[in-house]
Amino acid sequence: MQSFFESHIWPLKNKLYRMAFLWVKDRDVAQDLLQNVYEKAWKLRVELQNMENPTGWMVKSLRNESLQHFRQSKRFENLDHLEAGYMPQDHENNHEDTIKRVFHFLESLPEKQQEIFQLREVEGLTYEEIAQYMDISVDQVKVNLFRARKSLRDQLRQKINER
């Protein structure tokens, strides 16, 4: 029989890693941050079992670890390596390029919209989980997600029309 930690916390590792990597853009740092969060979670495993939303706690802990990393390293990078106007001619890379462009366009969104988009579209959290994690109403989650999607859609259409 699996423990609560093995069945509910450990399976989050891949999602949390992707989230950390998206934030810090360094595989080794993302792994280190994730390891720190899992160490804390292991120490608090009894408390986690009694929490209403242990997934939200894990995401929030990872976010705090990432912010702490940026504070300590005084390194604030973004996706500068992606050129906004880059359009590949190779159709095999078209899907990958579209994904890169979406993440590039994400940076132009307000921080709250970026985070809600990431939590919903990339990590698949429910509206309720996002609302609880961000300490906002479900309606605010829906409005911010709608605005983020609309902005991204408009930016992608504009890029396509520029071709």
C-alpha positions as CSV (number, residue, x, y, z in Angstrom):
1,M,0.0,0.0,0.0
2,Q,1.3,3.4,-1.0
3,S,1.7,6.2,1.5
4,F,-0.1,9.6,0.9
5,F,3.3,11.1,-0.1
6,E,3.9,8.3,-2.7
7,S,0.4,8.5,-4.2
8,H,-0.3,12.3,-4.1
9,I,2.9,14.3,-3.8
10,W,5.5,12.2,-5.7
11,P,3.5,12.1,-8.9
12,L,3.6,15.9,-9.1
13,K,7.3,15.8,-9.8
14,N,7.2,16.0,-13.6
15,K,4.6,18.9,-13.6
16,L,6.6,20.8,-11.0
17,Y,9.8,20.2,-12.8
18,R,8.4,21.6,-16.0
19,M,7.0,24.6,-14.1
20,A,10.4,25.3,-12.5
21,F,12.2,24.9,-15.8
22,L,9.9,27.4,-17.4
23,W,10.6,29.9,-14.7
24,V,14.4,29.5,-14.4
25,K,15.3,28.2,-17.8
26,D,18.0,26.0,-16.5
27,R,17.6,22.2,-16.1
28,D,20.1,21.8,-13.2
29,V,18.6,24.7,-11.3
30,A,15.1,23.5,-11.8
31,Q,16.1,20.1,-10.5
32,D,17.8,21.7,-7.5
33,L,14.7,23.8,-6.7
34,L,12.4,20.8,-7.0
35,Q,14.7,18.7,-4.7
36,N,14.5,21.5,-2.1
37,V,10.7,21.6,-2.3
38,Y,10.5,17.8,-2.0
39,E,12.7,17.8,1.0
40,K,10.5,20.4,2.7
41,A,7.4,18.4,1.7
42,W,8.9,15.2,3.1
43,K,9.5,16.9,6.4
44,L,5.9,18.2,6.4
45,R,4.3,15.0,5.0
46,V,1.9,14.6,7.9
47,E,0.8,18.2,7.6
48,L,0.5,17.9,3.8
49,Q,-1.9,14.9,4.2
50,N,-4.2,17.1,6.3
51,M,-4.1,20.1,3.9
52,E,-7.1,20.9,1.7
53,N,-4.9,21.5,-1.3
54,P,-1.5,19.9,-1.1
55,T,-0.9,20.4,-4.8
56,G,-1.3,24.2,-4.3
57,W,1.1,24.1,-1.4
58,M,3.7,22.3,-3.6
59,V,3.3,24.8,-6.4
60,K,3.5,27.8,-4.0
61,S,6.6,26.3,-2.4
62,L,8.2,25.8,-5.8
63,R,7.4,29.4,-6.7
64,N,8.9,30.7,-3.5
65,E,12.0,28.6,-4.1
66,S,12.3,30.0,-7.6
67,L,11.9,33.6,-6.3
68,Q,14.5,32.9,-3.6
69,H,16.9,31.6,-6.3
70,F,16.4,34.8,-8.3
71,R,16.9,37.0,-5.3
72,Q,20.1,35.2,-4.3
73,S,21.6,35.1,-7.8
74,K,20.3,38.5,-8.8
75,R,19.6,37.0,-12.1
76,F,16.4,38.0,-13.9
77,E,16.4,36.5,-17.4
78,N,13.6,36.2,-19.9
79,L,13.3,34.6,-23.3
80,D,15.7,37.1,-25.0
81,H,17.2,34.2,-26.9
82,L,14.0,33.9,-28.9
83,E,13.7,36.4,-31.6
84,A,10.2,37.8,-31.8
85,G,10.2,37.9,-35.6
86,Y,11.7,34.5,-36.2
87,M,9.5,32.4,-38.6
88,P,10.9,29.0,-39.6
89,Q,10.4,27.8,-43.2
90,D,10.8,24.2,-42.1
91,H,7.3,22.8,-41.4
92,E,8.7,20.1,-39.0
93,N,9.8,22.9,-36.6
94,N,6.6,24.9,-37.1
95,H,4.8,23.4,-34.1
96,E,7.8,23.8,-31.9
97,D,8.3,27.4,-33.1
98,T,4.6,28.2,-32.4
99,I,5.1,26.9,-28.9
100,K,8.2,29.1,-28.5
101,R,6.3,32.1,-29.8
102,V,3.4,31.5,-27.4
103,F,5.9,31.4,-24.5
104,H,7.6,34.5,-25.8
105,F,4.2,36.3,-26.1
106,L,3.3,35.2,-22.6
107,E,6.0,37.5,-21.3
108,S,4.0,40.5,-22.6
109,L,1.1,39.6,-20.4
110,P,0.6,40.8,-16.9
111,E,2.2,38.5,-14.4
112,K,-1.1,37.3,-13.0
113,Q,-2.3,36.3,-16.5
114,Q,1.0,34.5,-17.2
115,E,0.8,32.5,-14.0
116,I,-2.9,31.6,-14.4
117,F,-2.3,30.6,-18.1
118,Q,0.7,28.4,-17.0
119,L,-1.2,26.7,-14.2
120,R,-4.3,26.0,-16.3
121,E,-2.9,25.3,-19.8
122,V,0.5,23.8,-19.0
123,E,-0.1,22.2,-15.7
124,G,-3.8,21.4,-16.0
125,L,-4.9,22.7,-12.6
126,T,-8.6,23.3,-12.2
127,Y,-10.1,26.8,-11.8
128,E,-10.7,26.0,-8.1
129,E,-7.1,24.9,-7.5
130,I,-5.8,28.0,-9.2
131,A,-8.1,30.2,-7.2
132,Q,-7.1,28.6,-4.0
133,Y,-3.4,28.7,-4.8
134,M,-3.5,32.4,-5.9
135,D,-6.0,33.4,-3.2
136,I,-8.4,34.9,-5.7
137,S,-12.0,34.0,-6.8
138,V,-12.8,31.5,-9.5
139,D,-14.4,34.3,-11.5
140,Q,-11.1,36.2,-11.4
141,V,-9.3,33.1,-12.6
142,K,-11.7,32.8,-15.5
143,V,-11.5,36.4,-16.5
144,N,-7.7,36.5,-16.4
145,L,-7.5,33.2,-18.3
146,F,-9.9,34.6,-21.0
147,R,-7.8,37.8,-21.3
148,A,-4.6,35.8,-21.6
149,R,-5.9,33.5,-24.2
150,K,-7.4,36.4,-26.2
151,S,-4.1,38.3,-26.1
152,L,-2.1,35.3,-27.1
153,R,-4.5,34.5,-30.0
154,D,-4.4,38.1,-31.2
155,Q,-0.6,38.2,-31.1
156,L,-0.3,34.9,-33.0
157,R,-2.8,36.1,-35.6
158,Q,-0.8,39.3,-36.0
159,K,2.4,37.3,-36.6
160,I,0.7,35.1,-39.1
161,N,-0.7,38.0,-41.0
162,E,2.8,39.6,-41.1
163,R,4.1,36.7,-43.2
